[in-house]
Each structure stands twice: as structure tokens, then as C-alpha cells.
Amino acid sequence: MLGKTAGGLFWLFRYLERAENTARLVETGWRIALTRQNAAVAEWESVLNTAGLRAAYVESYTEVEASSVINFLLRDKECISSVRASINAARANARLVRTALTSEVWEAVNECWMDINALLKRPVSERSLGETLSAIRFRCAVVRGALHGTMLRNDTFWFSRLGTFVERADNSARILDMKYYVLLPTAAYVGSSIDNTQWETILRSVSADRSYRWIKGDDTNPRDIADFLILDGRMPRSLAFCYDKIEENLQRLCREYGKDMPSLDVARQQNARFKGKEIDMIFDEGLHEFLERAIASTGALAQQIETDYRFYS
């Protein structure tokens, strides 16, 4: 399976992951803004910058305020990466590859689309925000569960998983970079209660608070949190975990088609950056610089996958 079917599966699960990640990003910004109410505008600006949507936002809004950013990222039809737009794009791709999906996966995608569109039909208030974000995460998780529970482990499954982990790797790097580079522009906050609260919020935004405490204990500090979210191969949203899965799924595709593709070599090289690495080494070279390179290399890898498997032919 090459061409549009492979691309449809890859993008179906990229868009689903993007919808969930956008919801997580909004929640992160919301919670961090609550810890620094005197700098709430800066927090929401950082959310827009992290999502790469600041320019699109200012085309429609004159001021940066919580309600506008929340609704822009969740439900604005003109925002190509809003949750609503991502879910609509996911369903469109699911329709394109419907014969490659089990009925359970198709039904889960369709129900996700119906429920989230109904949920986002009206503006989302801050009072209802927590419940709305939880519902978005739940619906996306149901689709993943249907995929894992019903799909054959063949190229259909591997392209789907590639889409998930490429998008997730990009998002995890962006959320970490938002905290370290954008939200903490001055060393004055390092080690303060504000600093620690923000790092803990990052953990919660990727559903890693409890698992972190199982591994690291109750002492939450920037070094250990960054180590957990970048290098711990047991954490499903860490960069190391995502790149292991990207390489693994590309290896399976190469075996399926009997040919090693350039994207596998690229993934191996990028994955090697996490092997034998210690978090102090990353901090020494610059956490922002490391994350910036990770974001750029993830985008380049995605383009190489699209070229190798002729998504648009």
C-alpha cells in the first residue's frame, strides 16, 4: 500500500493526535496563566507562539485574551490547526481510507467527529473549559483504542502509528520549549515557586504527573522533569519513546516492502541523539537549542516519509 491510502492513514492519525495535543496545549496555558495572573497575556501569547499560530490569530483578533485564544484554538474554522479543523480533517481522511479501516475504527472516528463538533458548536467559556478539554481527549483516546483492539498489524497499522508518533514528538518538544524558552525569559524565576508550579503543570499537560512520581518520587524539579519528558523511554509522550516507535514502525514498513527507505536512515540518526544521552548534557548544550533542533528534524522526517511512500501520487 503506497500513495494516497498510506498518506490518508498517516494524516488521519496525525490530525487526531494534533486535536488532542492542541487541547493539552490550551490546558497548559490556562493552568500556567492561573499561576501568573498579572502576566496572563504573555502566557496566552506563548501558547499561540508554541502552536505556530500567532500570525493567524492577529489576522482575526486585535487583542490577546484568554477567551479569544481558547476559542481560536478549539473551534475557529479559519484556524487550520484548531481542534475542530483537525477533527474535520481526520474524518475526511478516514472517509478516504474507509475500506482500509475496521468498522470499529471508522465508527469511533465518526462518533468523535460528531461529538466534538456538537461540543464546539458554541463558544467555550473558562468555566466549561476543563470539561470540554477532557471530552476531546477522551474521544481521541477511544479512536486509538479501536485501532489497537481491532486492526491487523500490517502496513495499515504501521502508517497509522507513524502519524501518531510524528505528531506527538513535535508536540512534546513544543510544550517543553514553551515552558523553558518562552514562559521563563529571565533567570529570576528559576527555582522559585512559580518556576516549580509551571514545570508541574507541564507534567499534568501530558498526563505524566502520576507516572513521574512513581519513577522520580515527590521531588519535582526542572532537571528531573525534563529528563523524564525527553529521555525516559518508558514515558509514552517522551521524545525518546516517540522516536523509538517511529524507527520501529519504519523498520516494519521496510520489511513489508522489502526495501530500506531514506526515511528509516533519517529516523535512526535522529533516534541516536537520545541514546546514551544524559539530561545534564542537554542542558549544557542548551535545552531550547536542543528542542528547536528536535522540532525542525521531526518536520524534515515527516516530509521524507511523505516522499518515500508517495503520499500525493
Secondary structure, 3 states (H helix, E strand, C coil): CCCHHHHHHHHHHHHHHHHHHHHHHHHHHHHHHHHCHHHHHHHHHHHHHHHCCHHHHHHHCCCCCHHHHHHHHHHCCCCCCCHHHHHHHHHHHHHHCHHHCCHHHHHHHHHHHHHHHHHCCCCCCHHHHHHHHHHHHHHHHHHHHHHHHHCCCCHHHHHHHHHHHHHHHHHHHHHHHHHHHHCCCCHHHCCCHHHHHHHHHHHHHCCCHHHHHHHHCCCCCHHHHHHHHHHCCCCCCCHHHHHHHHHHHHHHHHHHHCCCCHHHHHHHHHHHCCCCCCHHHHHHHCHHHHHHHHHHHHHHHHHHHHHHCCCCC
